[in-house]
Amino acid sequence: MRFHGSFPLRRRALATVVAAAFLIAGAARPARAQRYSIRDLGTLGGTFDQPLGINAAGQVVGNSNLTGDQFYHAVLFTAGPPTDLGAFGGNLSTARAINDSGQIAGFAYTTGDQNVHAFLYDGGAMKDLGAFGAIGPLNSSALAINNAGQIVGWAGLPNGAAHAFLYQNGKMQDLGTLGGASSQATGINQAGVICGQSVARGGTTAPAFLYRSGVMTPLGTFGGPQSYAAAINDSDQVVGWADTSTDEHAFLYTGGRMQDLGTLGGTTSRADGINNAGQIVGAATPASMMTPHAFLWENGIMKDLNALIPADSGWFLDEADNLNAAGQIVGTGFFQGAERSFLLTPVTP
């Protein structure tokens, strides 16, 4: 059973090969009407990075390969060169989210890369959040933060399981599970409502959940064994992806119902981010293609983001990871055949 988001997100080699072949072959692309400008976010010296969070000011966080591509560090992307946020003595770290005050949540490896610990980066320093009060051999990961500084993620238990947590006022609270072995919290809105995933004992099912006022509620699936909640907005709308009988489709959970967002004509899709205007971003496969395309879903329609950038940009966008209230979108793709990360900014008509 997959336990999404537990460790740093690194893209599949198959997707890289297929996307590169797509570019080399000059495959047909959708007709374009420019809606966004696009900017390369840069790296920490390596050849690949991945943006995962963006705040209202357009500050972006994620991870970036270092020179030589052997290791990667949590990174803050601003208008200037990317900033290396470091690690806890290890070689690997990832920033997952940033709030409007510039506080950053993520996870970093300890010396020797033996363990991974959740962190809060604030005031230029990385604070170890521990694992339910224990800073030691247990693992933990911070996956989201709101403007009040509340942080959610997962933390290890002595029995080897992991539980979703809420970190606030210097303490880590165990949110429990839906009666299973493990859980993780993946998103939190400004009111403190949380979304995540809970894995059953034996790993046979793993439904997404909504946690509100101390109650964890399963969101269901599209007929398959699991679903994953990736993000939540201030209207308690949740997005992610859920198994059908054969594939996985992006969903929007609103008003107590899970809505299938469909695909771009292919078989699979996943939603990764939602803002308060109800705009959703993610990745979906077009008809007859294995390579995903980044999408924007709004007003009931899923749009290929490749059709909304300048036709001569040299970019192919295969994944949109997040967006902010202004509609700026971050994600990954290929620029002139090389893997890169991007920031899309709406163009004023």
N, C-alpha and C positions, 0 to 999 in steps of 0.2 A: 504494500500500500504506500503510495507516495505521501510524503509529508512536505508539502511545498514550502519554500521560503525559509527553511531551517538554517541553511548556510549560504554563503555568497552565491549570487546568481551569475553563472557563467553560461554563455550561449553554446548551443549544440554545434559540433563540428559539421554535421550534415547540413544544417541550415546555412552555414558559412559557405560550404562548397556549392550548394544549389543556388544560393543568391549570387555568388560570383559567376557561375555559369549563366545565370539569367542576364547579368550585365554584359558579359562577353558576347553572348548570342544576340544581343540587341532585341530581346523579346518585346512584343508589343506592349505598350503602356497606355493607360487610360488618357483620354484627352484632358488637358489641364486648363484650369482657370485659376490664376494665382490668388490665393487667400492668405498665405503665410510667407514671411521672409524666413530664411534658414541660416543658422550659424553653427559652425563646428566648435564644439566645446573644448577641444584640445585634450592632451593627456599629461601624465607625469613623466613622460620620456619614453613610454612603451608604445605599442601599436594598437592597443585596445582599451576602451573604458566603457562604463555603463552608468548612465544617469538614472537615479531611482526616485528622487524627491525634489520638489520645487516649492518655494514659498511665494507669498504675494508679491514680494519685491523682485522675483525672478532669480533668486539665488538657487543654485542647483547642487545637489549632493549625489554621491554614488561611489564608485570605485574606479581606479585606473591602474593599468599595468605600469610598473616602474621600468626604467631602462633595462633592456634585455628580456623583458616579458616573463621573467621567472616568478616574480612576486607582484602583488597588487595591494594598494593602500586606499583607505577612505579618502575622499577628495571633496573639496568645495570648489565649485565652478562659479566665478563671478565674471565681470566684464574683462578682467585682466587674466593673467596666467593662473592655472589651477593651483589650489593650495593643498599640500599634503597634510592630512590630519594625524598621521602617524599610526601607531599601534601600541599594544601593551608589551613590547619587547619581542613580539613575534614578527613574522614577515607578511602577514595578511590582515586586512581589515576592510570593512565596508560601511559606508554611511547610508542608512536607509531612508531617513526622513529629516526635514528641517522645518521649524515653525517660523512664525513671522518675526520673532525676536532673534532669530539666528541660532537658536539652540538646535543641536543636531543629535540624533539618536542612531545607533548602529551596533556593530559588534566587531571585536578585534581579537586576534590570537595572542596568547601569552608567550613568554620566552620558550623557544624550542617548538612553537606551534603545537603544543600539547593540548591546550584548551582554548575555547572561544568564550569571551565574556561580553555581555551587553555593556554599552557605554553611553554616557551623556557628554557631549562636547560643548562646553560653555566657557566663555571668557578666555579662549585660547588653550584650555586644558581638557584632557580626556579623563573622565571619572569612571571608574569601574563600578558597575551597579551590583555586582555579585550574582548570587543565585539563591533567592529566598533567604538572604542574610548571610550566606556563606561565600566568602571570597577564597577559593581554593580549587580543588579538582573538578567541581561541577561546572557544566557548561550553561551558557545563557546567551540570548540574542534579543536586542531591542529592534523592533520593526516599525514603530510609528510613534509620533509625538504630536500633541496639540498645543495651542497657544498658551494654555495654563501650565505647560511643562509636564503634564501627565504622559507617561511613557508606557507602551505595551509591547509585549513580545512573548518569549517562552523562556523557561528556566528549568534546569535539570533537578531531579530529585535523587536521593540516595539509592532508590530502587532501580534507577536507570531510565525511568519515564521522564517526560517533560510536560510541564503544565503551563498554560497561559498565565501571564502575570500583568498586573497593573502596578506601576511604580509611581508613587506620589509621596510628598512630605518625607523623603528619605527612606521610605519603606517599600518593599516588594510584596504585594498581596497575591496569593494564589487564587486564581479564578476557577479552578476545578476543571471538570470535563462534563461531557454529556453522558456520563456513566462508563466511559471507556478508559483507556490507558493513558493517552496523551492528548494534549491540545496546544494550540498557539493562538495568540491574539495578534492580528495583522493590521488593524486600523482602529483609530479612535477619533471621534469628532469633538467639536468644541464643548459639547454638553457632557462629554465623558461616556457616550455610548460607544460600545466596542464591537468589532466584528472579528471573526477568526475561523478556525477549523478544529474539530475534535475527532480524534481517531479512536475507533472502537477497539476493544481488546481482541487481539489476534489480527487486527488490521483489515477486517473484512469490509468495513464501511468507514467513511470519514466525511461527515456532513459539515458544511459551513454553518456558523452560528452568529446570532446577534445577542450581545450581553447588555442588558439594561436593568438598572435598579436591582442588581444582585441575581437576576434570572438569566440563564443561558437558554436560548431558543434555537432549535435547528431550523435551517432554511430550506432543506430538502435538496433534491437533485432533479434531473430530467429523465429519470428512470434507471440511471447507473448507480454505482456504489458510493460515489463521493462527489463533493463540491468544495470549492475553495473561495473564500471571501477575501478579496484583495484590498478593498478600500471602502470607506463610508463617508458620506457628506453630512452636513448639519441638518438635513431633513430625514436623517436615519435611512437614506437610500444606500443600499449595498451593491457593489459590483464584484464580479469574479468570473469563475467558470464552473460548469457542472457537467458531469458525465451523462451522456445519453446512453442508449443501449450499445452504440458502436463508436461514438466519438465524444468530444467535449465541446460545449458551446458557451460563449459568453452569456452572462445573465445580468439583469437588473432586478434586485429585490426591492419592491416598493409596495406599500399598502398591504403587507402580509402575503404578497404573491411574488413568485419567481418568474420573471419574463425572459424568454429566450430571445437574445438579440440577433440571432442568425449568424451568417457568415458573409463573405464577399463573393459568394457563389460556389465556394468549396465545401469542405466537410468539417473544418474545425475553426474555433475562435476562442479568444480569452480576453477578458476585460481587466485592465490593471489600475485604472484611475477614474475618479469622478469628481467634478467640482459642484459648487452649490447651485449652478445654473442647470445642472443635470447633464452636462456634456460628459461623454465617456470616451476613453481612449484604450487601445489595446492592439491586438494583432489577430488577423484572420486570413485564411487561405482563399484565394480566388479560385474560380473553376479551373480544373485540369492543371493545378500547380501545387507542388509540395511546399514552396517557399511562402511563408506568411508575409502579408503586407500590413503596415501600420494603418490603423483606422481611427476615425472620429465618428462617434454615434451621437446624433442630436435630432430632436424632433421626429423620432421614430425611424430615422434613416441612418444606415451605416455607410460612411464614405471612405474611400481609399485616400489616405493622406498624400499619396504620390500624385494624385490628380489636383492637389491644392497648393503645390509649390511651383516655383518657376520652371518652365519646361527645359531650360538650358542650365539648370543648377548643377548637374553632374551627380545628383544624389538618387539613391534608391532607399526608401524607408521601409524597414521590415518589422519594427516593433516600436510602439508608443507606450512609454512606461508610466507617465504621470502628467498632470496638468494643474494649473492654478486658476484662481478666480478670474484672472484677466484673459484666460484662454490660451496662455503660453503652454506649449507641449514639449516634453523632453522624451527622447528615445534613442534608438540605435539604428544604424543602417550602413550603407556603403557609399563612400564618396570617391568617385572615379575608380571603383573597384576595391578600395581599402576600407576595412571596418572602421567606423567612426561613430561618435555620439553627436546628437543635434539638439538645438533649441529652436523651436518654431515660435514666431511671434506674429499675431494677427496683423495684417496690413490694413491700414485705415482706407476705406473706399474713397 
